Amino acid sequence: MNKKSKERKVIQARLDKELVDKAEEIFKDIGIDRSTALRIFYRQVVWNNGLPFELNRPEIPNEETIKALNEDLTNAKRYTDVDELFKDILED
């Protein structure tokens, strides 16, 4: 390590109290403190050359899915026998 790598920098973040409390309970259970957890996260970001996990935006339902979700199934046929269900599916 060169001399520059030993320099320290303070970081601050505003986070929801409940989130912090839950995370710090986990940190305590695994035997690390907040600073160690953040150091691990930052090292993983550097080693992965990005976030150490995948970020995906939530699936946005298309028009067909929204229509299906809003469909009234009050009078839909109900099955108690899986063979009867598959018979009806395969007939369509």
Secondary structure as the mmCIF struct_conf table of DSSP 4:
data_model
#
loop_
_struct_conf.conf_type_id
_struct_conf.id
_struct_conf.beg_label_comp_id
_struct_conf.beg_label_asym_id
_struct_conf.beg_label_seq_id
_struct_conf.end_label_comp_id
_struct_conf.end_label_asym_id
_struct_conf.end_label_seq_id
HELX_RH_3T_P HELX_RH_3T_P1 LYS A 3 LYS A 6
HELX_RH_AL_P HELX_RH_AL_P1 LYS A 17 ILE A 30
TURN_TY1_P TURN_TY1_P1 GLY A 31 GLY A 31
HELX_RH_AL_P HELX_RH_AL_P2 ARG A 34 ASN A 48
TURN_TY1_P TURN_TY1_P2 ASN A 49 ASN A 49
BEND BEND1 GLY A 50 GLY A 50
BEND BEND2 PRO A 52 PHE A 53
HELX_LH_PP_P HELX_LH_PP_P1 ARG A 57 PRO A 61
HELX_RH_AL_P HELX_RH_AL_P3 GLU A 63 ASN A 70
TURN_TY1_P TURN_TY1_P3 THR A 74 ASN A 75
BEND BEND3 THR A 80 THR A 80
HELX_RH_AL_P HELX_RH_AL_P4 VAL A 82 GLU A 91
#
